[in-house]
Amino acid sequence: VDGERHDFIVVGGGSAGCVVASRLSEINDWKVLLLEAGGEEPPQADVPAFIPLNWETRFDWQYQTEPEDGYCGGKSCTWNAGKVLGGGSILNGMIYNRGNARCYDKWKELGNDGWGFEDVLPYFKKSENNRDPSRAANTNYHAVGGLLNVQRFSYQDKNVQLLMDAFQELGYKDVDINGGTQTGTTLLQFTQKDGRRMSTNRAFIAPFRNKRKNLKVVTNVRVTKVLIEPNSKTAYGVEYASERHRHVTGKAYVNKEVIVSSGALKSPHVLMLSGIGPRSTLSSAGIDVIMDLPVGKNLQDHVTCVGPQLKVEGKQQTLSSNQNIIRHFREYVRNHKGPFSAPGSLQVSAYIKSRYADPAIDFPDIQYFLPSQAVFNTSTGQIRLNTPFCEYNRIYFQPSVMLEKSIGYITIRNKDPFLQPVIVPNYFKNIEDLNVIIDACNFVAKNLSNTKVLKDAGVYLDTRPLPDCAHLEFGTDDYWACLGRNYTETLHHFSGTCKMGPDSDPEAVLDPQLRVRGVKHLRVVDASIIPTLGNSNTNAPVIMIAEKASDMIKEAWQ
Ligand SMILES: Cc1cc2nc3c(=O)[nH]c(=O)nc-3n(C[C@H](O)[C@H](O)[C@H](O)COP(=O)(O)OP(=O)(O)OC[C@H]3O[C@@H](n4cnc5c(N)ncnc54)[C@H](O)[C@@H]3O)c2cc1C
């Protein structure tokens, strides 16, 4: 790669970068180079029952937040993020969720022309190959024929329908959350194909990688700097280092643009190392300032915690003997079917409203995610680690704050490109976020766990307090707040750190065409561009952003 010249260099092959590199290389005359710091997609990422298997491995950046009072028990929280071709789409829960139309209309209201829901819907549909006929039939919202397979899992255990029935007993209808109604319960759709993960690498890069001569993909290479001519402020290439042999460095050049798609935690890092960021931060790190911009501010996420747990015992538990686990695994290897082909109770989700949501409109601010757990010593609550999601006797509700009001920031420690950035999420700085957690926990403990369907099935609330909150009475608001503060979790929806906005917005790093303000031939395309985080998971929105950005870039250069 050293010394090579391409039309476009895409920095980071994650959810967004794979889409951008794929779409730009559709133009035969354009040479596209995709540089990814991580390695190739590993086969174990396929298995839906083993979603967390690659977390905290070499496929994960394993960021640590700064320890702060008030969340994560006063310690660091680990923020997982994909360091692999496919990025977050390799580590993620595969949930396909676009978010409320109002979230995108807000982007437009903020002055981002072309980003209202009606504008972005065609780009969601462009990628989509919806394989569930009942969903696909709603052609206002869904499409078939795109590169990204979206479908439900065909394997559902006995608790999946039970959980949906419980929500329905309380009046929450079974809805298509990507089809115009969010409030309700849903059997989620996933970015998967017939029981195997469909990452953006698999959907957008693999089919073309060795076929398009104009697309070059290089892994295990970390971009350490975007090269910018200081007088004209024009990006002309990148500097990189080998991940394995960091002293091996090189440069590659562009005829047209550098597109930074390194994710919301690394794109600001790359920009700052390149001289784009807050003047005071860059100066104290000894970096020459090319452009003084508020890079790294506006860090947004969806905070959640280990919430109320349901005891799923007796006939409802799904634990099997070792012999059966091996049989299920063999079945999966043979034909991608059986319990390993699905993530257990995580297939069910629901949107409800906290005290802050407008009861009159369909704009919920709480979403439940329902991961399962295997507790093998029920007196101590000891958890069986690395158990596949399909093997469980507990379901825990993640009471997720989907319209979070607290905003954090990310910055550099110094100019060493290999040092992890400083991450301060500021969870619960706005106390309303903690109240949303309380409302979400109360709903499960007081309403959902008392439904007839759950009681008839022998599924009950686990009223054993978690150790760090055992000094408080279980089920009180103080107890739930304690869970929020001490058992804090992230949904890994980091975004907003290179926010787009109109000229009038002093916080905007990018214009609505995603060009870095004041710098030519440089764009950011990934979760960092999001001005205000919507009320959904972020993979589908990021893929939409990348589809739209690719068209903008094509329009600009064709
Ligand atoms: C554990 C987890 C679970 C999640 N679950 C869901 C879910 O179920 N549904 C959902 O919709 N969303 C989910 N998300 C969120 C979603 O996957 C992310 O928002 C999305 O993948 C972000 O895409 P991105 O392109 O912005 O960044 P990424 O996908 O993180 O891509 C950035 C890429 O750039 C590379 N990179 C970084 N720095 C450099 C550099 N200097 N040089 C070269 N390459 C670099 C990285 O290695 C990475 O591959 C989850 C995320 C995680 C981590």
Ligand as a Chemical Component Dictionary entry (heavy atoms), coordinates in Angstrom:
data_LIG
# 
_chem_comp.id                   LIG 
_chem_comp.type                 NON-POLYMER 
_chem_comp.pdbx_formal_charge   0 
_chem_comp.three_letter_code    LIG 
# 
loop_
_chem_comp_atom.comp_id 
_chem_comp_atom.atom_id 
_chem_comp_atom.alt_atom_id 
_chem_comp_atom.type_symbol 
_chem_comp_atom.charge 
_chem_comp_atom.model_Cartn_x 
_chem_comp_atom.model_Cartn_y 
_chem_comp_atom.model_Cartn_z 
_chem_comp_atom.pdbx_ordinal 
LIG C1  C1  C 0 -21.323 -5.186 21.618 1  
LIG C2  C2  C 0 -22.194 -4.367 20.704 2  
LIG C3  C3  C 0 -23.540 -4.701 20.559 3  
LIG C4  C4  C 0 -24.351 -3.942 19.717 4  
LIG N1  N1  N 0 -25.623 -4.374 19.430 5  
LIG C5  C5  C 0 -26.318 -3.758 18.441 6  
LIG C6  C6  C 0 -27.502 -4.323 17.911 7  
LIG O1  O1  O 0 -27.932 -5.412 18.285 8  
LIG N2  N2  N 0 -28.152 -3.644 16.930 9  
LIG C7  C7  C 0 -27.694 -2.456 16.451 10 
LIG O2  O2  O 0 -28.347 -1.862 15.594 11 
LIG N3  N3  N 0 -26.559 -1.909 16.923 12 
LIG C8  C8  C 0 -25.840 -2.554 17.860 13 
LIG N4  N4  N 0 -24.638 -2.064 18.249 14 
LIG C9  C9  C 0 -24.193 -0.770 17.703 15 
LIG C10 C10 C 0 -23.722 -0.826 16.257 16 
LIG O3  O3  O 0 -23.152 -2.063 15.944 17 
LIG C11 C11 C 0 -22.739 0.318  16.037 18 
LIG O4  O4  O 0 -23.394 1.541  16.284 19 
LIG C12 C12 C 0 -22.180 0.351  14.633 20 
LIG O5  O5  O 0 -21.540 -0.855 14.327 21 
LIG C13 C13 C 0 -21.212 1.520  14.502 22 
LIG O6  O6  O 0 -20.768 1.592  13.185 23 
LIG P1  P1  P 0 -19.585 2.573  12.782 24 
LIG O7  O7  O 0 -19.345 2.368  11.352 25 
LIG O8  O8  O 0 -19.917 3.926  13.273 26 
LIG O9  O9  O 0 -18.332 2.100  13.632 27 
LIG P2  P2  P 0 -17.641 0.646  13.683 28 
LIG O10 O10 O 0 -18.552 -0.395 13.152 29 
LIG O11 O11 O 0 -17.133 0.505  15.069 30 
LIG O12 O12 O 0 -16.462 0.777  12.663 31 
LIG C14 C14 C 0 -15.264 1.452  12.862 32 
LIG C15 C15 C 0 -14.157 0.624  12.243 33 
LIG O13 O13 O 0 -13.004 1.416  12.098 34 
LIG C16 C16 C 0 -11.874 0.681  12.505 35 
LIG N5  N5  N 0 -10.864 1.649  12.926 36 
LIG C17 C17 C 0 -10.880 2.437  14.023 37 
LIG N6  N6  N 0 -9.812  3.247  14.044 38 
LIG C18 C18 C 0 -9.110  2.969  12.932 39 
LIG C19 C19 C 0 -7.902  3.483  12.399 40 
LIG N7  N7  N 0 -7.230  4.447  13.023 41 
LIG N8  N8  N 0 -7.439  2.957  11.234 42 
LIG C20 C20 C 0 -8.123  1.971  10.593 43 
LIG N9  N9  N 0 -9.271  1.457  11.070 44 
LIG C21 C21 C 0 -9.763  1.957  12.217 45 
LIG C22 C22 C 0 -12.399 -0.191 13.614 46 
LIG O14 O14 O 0 -11.562 -1.276 13.866 47 
LIG C23 C23 C 0 -13.768 -0.566 13.098 48 
LIG O15 O15 O 0 -13.739 -1.726 12.314 49 
LIG C24 C24 C 0 -23.807 -2.799 19.068 50 
LIG C25 C25 C 0 -22.459 -2.483 19.210 51 
LIG C26 C26 C 0 -21.649 -3.272 20.000 52 
LIG C27 C27 C 0 -20.188 -2.927 20.107 53 
# 
loop_
_chem_comp_bond.comp_id 
_chem_comp_bond.atom_id_1 
_chem_comp_bond.atom_id_2 
_chem_comp_bond.value_order 
_chem_comp_bond.pdbx_ordinal 
LIG C1  C2  SING 1  
LIG C2  C3  SING 2  
LIG C2  C26 DOUB 3  
LIG C3  C4  DOUB 4  
LIG C4  N1  SING 5  
LIG C4  C24 SING 6  
LIG N1  C5  DOUB 7  
LIG C5  C6  SING 8  
LIG C5  C8  SING 9  
LIG C6  O1  DOUB 10 
LIG C6  N2  SING 11 
LIG N2  C7  SING 12 
LIG C7  O2  DOUB 13 
LIG C7  N3  SING 14 
LIG N3  C8  DOUB 15 
LIG C8  N4  SING 16 
LIG N4  C9  SING 17 
LIG N4  C24 SING 18 
LIG C9  C10 SING 19 
LIG C10 O3  SING 20 
LIG C10 C11 SING 21 
LIG C11 O4  SING 22 
LIG C11 C12 SING 23 
LIG C12 O5  SING 24 
LIG C12 C13 SING 25 
LIG C13 O6  SING 26 
LIG O6  P1  SING 27 
LIG P1  O7  DOUB 28 
LIG P1  O8  SING 29 
LIG P1  O9  SING 30 
LIG O9  P2  SING 31 
LIG P2  O10 DOUB 32 
LIG P2  O11 SING 33 
LIG P2  O12 SING 34 
LIG O12 C14 SING 35 
LIG C14 C15 SING 36 
LIG C15 O13 SING 37 
LIG C15 C23 SING 38 
LIG O13 C16 SING 39 
LIG C16 N5  SING 40 
LIG C16 C22 SING 41 
LIG N5  C17 SING 42 
LIG N5  C21 SING 43 
LIG C17 N6  DOUB 44 
LIG N6  C18 SING 45 
LIG C18 C19 SING 46 
LIG C18 C21 DOUB 47 
LIG C19 N7  SING 48 
LIG C19 N8  DOUB 49 
LIG N8  C20 SING 50 
LIG C20 N9  DOUB 51 
LIG N9  C21 SING 52 
LIG C22 O14 SING 53 
LIG C22 C23 SING 54 
LIG C23 O15 SING 55 
LIG C24 C25 DOUB 56 
LIG C25 C26 SING 57 
LIG C26 C27 SING 58 
# 
